[in-house]
Amino acid sequence: QVQLVESGGGLVQAGGSLRLSCAASGFTLANYLIGWFRQAPGKEREDVSCISSNSGSITYADSVKGRFTISRDNAKNTVYLQMNSLEPGDTGVYYCATTCTNIRLEYDYWGQGTQVTVSS
């Protein structure tokens, strides 16, 4: 089976931390850009972060700079998103994908998402 699976979401108080994982099954992530996206209820999906195949290029949305850190371990077929100093505005479903463009195309792999809820 070929899929991406996000994990690590949950309920956390403002100021807390979570680490999300994006694990590949049935294929290797080594040659793929991996992007993190999120979607809050009633809002459009938005970019969160992107990492190149060799970690040489990393980008963050302005809203998460200084608080979130993306990393990858290609040997484990996993990309991580460390989220610190969480705010209620970070609430949403977080997705990872084999693209850093916020367009869902049939030939890209997307995970099912993991819920992050930040309470105040």
Secondary structure, DSSP 8 states (H G I E B T S, - for coil): --EEEEE--EEEETT--EEEEEEEESS--TT--EEEEEE-TTS--EEEEEE-TTS--EEE-TTTTTTEEEEEEGGGTEEEEEE-S--GGG-EEEEEES-SSS---TTS-B---EEEEEE-
